[in-house]
């Protein structure tokens, strides 16, 4: 087994996850099999109980693991299916060591960080690296490991020590360290400054790890004299220093690495030149160029409660992007804070209320994603009502589906107090109820999690056609509440059709409004399985309906007739293309989380 470790220095948020994923794409394009591990140095056992404002979205795996959003990057870029053990946290390591101590496995020894915690880290990495994640038998060729946080953080010290021991143990030729660092440009002098990277590498070397490759984040390509300076002071060959400069979309990053021969440096360090081929990224390049060249826009209103942080809906955004590119549409996401649509906001801040409604009414489609808690629920209900009554394409995910059912019960069945017991435990018309196996005393890992099977009950429904007219689909879940089966017949008699259910026929998984061009709600989270070039069926339906192309997509059983490479002709290197990026607007008109609409590139 060969190992590539990706670390970060200077500041957090440089894009280690995208860099690690891109390295995996590049090595996979060289004919190698790749797996991934993400190390998060926090004490939480997993990401399941963490607020989206704290750490971005919680990504859910097939086995029900609630993990860091970077594992979503790995799965999307590498088209793999990871397990909960591919995400290592301090909490998991400490729990495993303490469990062994309680059982007496250490035979009376004093249990310490070194060697017991550091040994547990190494054993975990070696064990998980051998598990195939690409559907083939046998272990992968290379394991890409990302160490979260920034070099020098106190909480990551046990992992740094463990990885230092690990690199020595596996030996030269089996371990390659890629250090992602920042080379800022001071506006006053306009000069690329190397000192932060020098200090970061010095700290890394002082902790027992020596970088083989430097991946420098900067707004533009590193000057040659800056590379020479970094090579001299960081003891890294100039040819092993690559620039990861700002690009229109992150699909460019594997191409940046390829164009700067990063794969050759990695293959040399890992002694893999004899088994690897030149990277084949034709399809990836075509898709990247196509994404940059799109100009016909499709506007989707994202009605949620975490609209101040786009990472809270990262997989939803990626699924929208995959579907938009497949439909040859340039994605524009209008962020609508659900609370801004409510009457209370109209009284307190009428201009904010008007701006939110203007965005909603100007959109080609409406999406209500998942979430927890009652904040903004009334606004989401109003958004679903607007989409239903005005025949605007609508997709509700998890809570979004429950919202659609609540709105229908209130407006069409005239059950004005209809609600979820999550928001009104005393309602006399509980159309959404707590799951029988859920827990109200413990939060972590107590939801309905992971891959579950949904059977189509209506053969000619839109959802079945989008999925390719299969009998069932497996999608990932993360919820505590579900549609009340005792009210289903009443809802269906009024026109709401529950076209997808579980094997017991008691759990509602997919709902459609048959009289609407596209009004779909799903209890599962289809965004977690969307991939570049393989868009999620429900998202593809939303985008196709929003741009007036749903009929042809349904006739093609969920396939878009155009090829990704159709109509692409560009003589420039993919890494040199600088078209405008995707526009993410909030209800107050500002950009969200460093994503720009002026072509200056995006932060990763």
N, C-alpha and C positions, 0 to 999 in steps of 0.2 A: 504494500500500500504506500502510495505517495501522498504527501500532505502539503497543502498550500495554506498558510496562515495569513489572514488579512487583519492588520491592526490599524488604529487611527491615532493621530496626534494633533496637538495644538488646540483644536476645538471639536466639539461634537457636531453631528449633523453634516459631515463632509460627504457622505454617500458611500460608506464602507459596504453597506448591503448591496447597492447597485454595482459597486466595483467587484465584490466577491461573486455576484451573480454573473457579471460580464466575463470574468475570468473563467467561470464554469462554462459559459456559452462558447468561448474561444477554444477551450480545451476539448469540449464536446465536438466542435467543428473540425478539430484535428483528429477525430476518430477515437477519442478516449471516452471511457465511461466515467461519469462524475457523480459524486454525492456531496452533500453539504451539511455543515453543523453550525449553528449559531450559539454563541456563549453570551449570556446576559448576566452580569455580575450582581444583580439585585437579589434580595433575600426572599422575594416572593417565590413560591413553588412554581407558579406559572403566571402567564399574563392575564388570566381569566378575571381576576378581581380588580384589575387596574382601570382607572378612568381613561377614556379616549383622549381627554385633554392632557393626561399625564404622559401617555406613551403611544398615542395613536391607536389605530384599530387593533382589536384582538383577532388574529387570524386563526381559523379553525381547520384542523386536518381531518383526514378520513377517519382516523382512530379516535377522534374526539379531543385530541390535544388542543388546548388553547395556548397559542404561542405568539412570539414576537412577529410583527408585520414583515420583517425581513425574510422570514421563511416563505411568505407569499411571493416575494421577489424571486427567491430560488425556484419555487415551483413554476412560476410563470415563465421565467427565462429558460429554465432547463427542461420544462415539461416533465417533471418528476412528481412522485407522491411520497412525501416525507412522513415521518412518524413523530410522536411527541418526544421521543428520545433524541431527535435531531436538534432539539432546543435544550441546552444545558443552562441551568440557573444555579446560583449559589444555594438557594433553598433546596433544590433537588440533591445537590452534592452533600450538603450538610445533613439532610435527612437520611440519605443512604449510609453515611458514616455513623451517625448516631444510632440508627437501627442495628447496624453491625455491632456497635459497642454494647447495646442493650442485650443482644443475643450472646455476647461473650466471644465474638469472633476474633478479638484482638488479644485474647489470652492474658488478660490482666495488665497489658501495657498502658502507659499514659497516652491517650489519644490526642494528637497534636495536628496543627495545620500542615507541618512538614514532619513526617512523610505521609500521614494518613489522608489528609484532604488532597494533597497534590497527587498522591497515587490514585485516589478515586477519580480525579479528573482525567488522568491519563488512561486509566482502565475504561472509563466511559467513552472516551474518544475512540479508542481502538475497537471497542465492541460495536459501537454504532456505525463506524466507518465501514464495517464489513457487511452491513445490511443493505441489500440491493434496493434501489428506489426507482429504477427505470423500467421495471416490469420484466427484466431479464434475470437469469439465474447467475449466481456467483457474485462476489464483491466487485465494486467499482475499481477503476484504476487509480483515481485521484479523489481525495477528500479535501474540499475547500472549507476551511474553518474561519469564521469571522468572530473576532473578539470584540464585544460591544464596549461602549464607553471610550475613554481617552487614556492614553498612556500616562501614568502618574496617579490615576484614581486609586484611592485607598481600597475600595471594594474589589478591584480587579487584581490586587496583588497575589492572592493565592493562585489565580489562573496564570498570571505571568510567570510565577515560579514553576508551576506545573508544566507549562508549555516550554519553558527553558530546559527543564529536565527532559522533557519529551523529545525536543529537537536533538539533544545530545544522544539520547538513547536510540532513536531511529537512525541517526547518523547522516553524514553528508550524502547527497544524492537522493535522499528521501524526504527532505523538508525544505520548503522555500517560503521565506517571509516577505510579504508585500506590505509596505508601510504607506498608508494613505495620509498625506499631510497637506497643510495649507501654505500656499505661497501668495500672500496678499500683495495688493498694489496700493500704495498710499497715494491718495489723490493729490496731495501737496506736491510730491516730486514725480509721481507717475512711474515709479521704479518698482520692479518685482523684488520683494524682500525675502531673503533666504534664512534669516536668523531664527524665526519660529521653527522651521523644519530642522535646522541644526540642533536647536535645544531639544526638540522632540526625539531625534535620533540618538542624541547623547544620552538622554534619559532611558531610552529603550535599551541601548548597549549596556548602560549601567545596571540594568535589571537582568542581564544575561541573554538578551536576544539581539541578534545582528540582522538588520534588513538586507535582503538580497536585491530587492527592487523597490524603488521609490515611485509612488503614484501621486503626483503633485496636483492638487486642485487649485485652479487659477481661473481668472476670467478670460485669459487668452493663452496662446502657446508660450511656453517658456523660451526665453531668449537663450542662445547658445552659451553666452558668458555666464548666465544664471545656472545652467546645467553644469557647466565646468566648475563653478563655485560649490555647488551642492556635492558633486562627485569628490571634490578635494576634501571638504570638511565632514562629509558623512560617510566616506570610505565606500562608496557605491559607484561602480563603473558608469560613465556617462550614458552608455547605450542601455543601461538598466534603469534609467530615469525617464518616466513617461509623464506627459501632461494630460490631465483630465480637465479640459477647459469647458466652459459653459456651452451647452448645445441645445437645439430646439426641443429634443425629447430624449429620454434615457436610452432608447434603442440605438442611439449613436455610440454609446460607450463601448460595446464590444468591437465596433469598427475603429474607434480611436485606438484601442489597445492593439488591434491587428495591424493598423497602419504604422504604429510605432514599434512593431516587432516584439511586443510584450510576450507573446507566446513562445518566441524563440528563446528569450531569457529564462522563462519558466521551465521550458523543456530541457534547456541546458542544465539548470540547477537540479532537475529531477532525473537526469540521465534518461530522457525519454525520446531523444531524437531518432533512435532507431525504430521505434514503434509508431510514432505519430506522423501524420501527413500534413501537408499544407492546409490551413483552415478553409473550409468551404462554407461561406456565408452568403451565397447568392440570394437565397430566399429572404434571409434576414435583411440584407442590403436593400432588396427591392421593396420590402415592406416599410423600411425606414424612410427611403426616398419618397415613397407614395404618401406616407404620413405627412411629410413636410410640404408636399406639393398640393395637398387638398385645399380647395377654396370654397366649395359649396357647403355652407354651414348648416348644422342641425343644432337647435337650441334645446337643452334639457334643463328644466327647473328641478333642482335638488332641494327638496323640502325636508329639513332636518333640524336637530337641536345642537349639533356640534359644528355649525357652519364656520366658526372662527378658526378651525384647524382642519385643513383638507386631509391630513393623514388619518383623521378619524374615519374617513370613508375611502381609504386608499384603494382597496380592492374593487369597490363600486366604481370609482373613477377609471380604474384600469379596464374593467369589464365594459364600461361605456366606450372607452377608447378603442378596444378591440373590435367592438361591434360597429363603431363609426367608420373605422378604416376598412372593414369588410364591406361596408355599404358605400365606400368612397365619399364619405362626408367628413367635413372638418368639425370637430366637436367643440361646442361652446356650452359650458356649464354655468348656469345662473344659480348662485347660492341664495336660497330663500330661507331665512331663519323662521321656523314654524311659528314661533311666538309673535313675530311681526305681522302675521296675517290675522291675528285675533282682534276682537272688538276692544279689548282692554288697551292694546297698543294704539288703536285709532283714537282713543280718548287722551292718552298720555303723549303720544308722538305721532300726530297725523301724517307728517311727511315720511316717516319711516314706514308706516302702514301702507301709504300709497305706493312707495317705491317697491315694497315687497309684492303687492298685488300687480303692479305694472310688469315686474319680472315674470310672475306666474302667468299672466295673460299673454305675454309676448313669447312664451316658450312653445316649441313644437311638440314637446312631450313633458310629462310630469313623472318624477320618481320620488317615492317616499321610502327611504331606507329603514333598516332596523334601528332599535334603540331601546332604552329602558327608562322608566320613570314617567311621571305625568306632565312634566314641563313641555309645553308646545303641542300637546295632544290635540287641543281644540283647533289649532292652526292646521295640523295635518288633516284633520277631518274636513275642514273647509277646502283644503287643496284637493282632496279626493272627490268631494262634492262638485267642485268646479270642473274637474276633469271628466267626471261621469256625465254631468248635465250638458257639457259643451262638446262632448265627443272628442276630447283631447286624449291622445294615447297616454296610458297610465300604467305604471308598474309599481306595485307595492311589495316590499320584501320584509318578511318576518312581521315586525310590528306594523309595517306598511300594509300588509295583507289584512291584519286584524283591524286596522283603521278603516280600510275599505268596507269590511263587513259591518263594523259599527255604524259607519255613515249610512250604509244601505238600510240597515235596520231602523235607524232614526228617521231617515228621509222618506223611504219608500214604504216601509211597514208601519210608519207613524208611531214607532215605539220610542218616544222622545227621551226616555230614561235609559235606553239600551246602551250598554257600556261593557267594558272589560272589568272584571273584578280586581284587576291590578289598579285601576283608577277609581272605581266606585264599588267597594266590597258589598254595599247594601242594595245594589241595583236589583230591580225585580225582573229585568230582562238581560240576564248575563249572556251576551252572545260570544264572549271570550272568557275562558275560565282557567284556573290554575291546573297544571298537569297533575295527574294522580301520583306520579312518582317523584315529583319535585320536592325540594326542601325549603322551608321558610326560616330555618334557623342557621343554616350554613350556606355560604355563597359559592365557594370555590368548587368547581367540577360537579355541581348539583343540577345543572340544566340538562335538557335533551341535547346531546352533543354528538357531532361526528356524522358519518355517512349513514343515511337511512334510505330505504327504497320507497318510491312513490309509484303507484299503479294508475294508469290512465283508465278512467271509467267511461269516458266519452271519446270514441275513436276519432271522430272528425273535428275535434276541438282545435283551436289555434295552437295551443301549447303542444299537443301531440304531434301536429304537423311540424312545428318548429324543432322538435326533438328528433324528427326523422321517422315518425309513425312507428315508434317502438312501443312495446307493451308497458315498459316501466323505465324509470331512471333512478340513479343513485345520486343524491345530492347531500350537502353538508348542512347540519342544523345547529342552532344555538338559541334556545328559547325556553321559557318557563311557563308561558301561557299559550293556549291554543283555542281554536274555534269550538264553541260548545256544540257537541254532536246532537244534543236534544233540540237545537233550534235550526238544524240544517234543512229539514223538510220545509219549514216555514219560509226560510230564506230562498230555497230553490223554487218553491211555488210562486214566488214573486219575481223570479227571473234571474237570480244569482246562481250560477252553476258551479258546483264543486267537482271539477273534472278530474282531479287527481287526489287519491287518498292512499293511506297506508294499507298494509295487508289485512288489518282488522276491520277496515271500512269505517272506523270510528274517528280517525284522525284526518282532518282536512289539510291537504298539502298544496293544492292549486285551485284557485277560484277564477272564473271568467264571467264577464257580463256579455251574454251572447248578442245583445242588441247594440253593442258598442264596437267601433272599429278595432280597438285594442285596449281592453281594460282587464288586466291580469294581476293577480296577487299570488304570491308563493310564500309558504311558511318557512321554507328552507332558504339558504343563502347561496344562490347560484353564482355570485361573483367570485367565490373562492375557487371555482374550477375553471374559470375563464382563462384562456391563454392567447398570446399573440398568434394570429392565424387560425385560432380555434375559438371563436367568440361563444360566450354562453348563449344558449337558445333564447331565453327570455329577454336578455338584453338586445340580442339581434332583432327580436320581434319589436321591441320598443323603438329602436332606432329606425328600422325599416318602416314602421307605421308612421313615425314622426317625419320621415322624408318622403312619404307617399309610395313606398316600394314594397309594402307588406304582401300584396297579392302575389307578386312574382316570387318572393321568398317562400311563401306558403306553398306555392305550386312546385317549388324546387325542394320541398320537404326540409326546410331550414337551411338551405345552401344558397349563397349569393352567386349569381351567374357569372359575375365578373371575376377574373383572376387578379390576384394581388399585383402581378407584374404587368397587368394590362395598361398600355398607354404610357409606360415609364421610359423616358429616354433622357438621360442626363450624363454629359461627359465629365462632370466634376466628380472628384472623390467624394464618397458619402460623408466623410468626416468634414468636408468643406461646405456642405449645404447649410445655409442659415436662413430658412424661411421663418415666418412668425410661428411662435409656439401656440399651444392651446390656451384659450382664454377662460380663466376661472373668475367670475365676478360674484361679489357678495351683494346683498340687497342694498348696501349703501354705496355700491359702485367701486369699492376698493379691491385691490388684488389680494389673494389669499395665500399665505404661507410661501411667499417668495416666488410665485409663478406669475410671469409677466405676459402682457399681450403686445409688447412692442418689439419683439424679435431679439431681445437681449439675452435669450437663453433662459434656462430654468435651473433652479437649485435642486439638487438631488435629495 
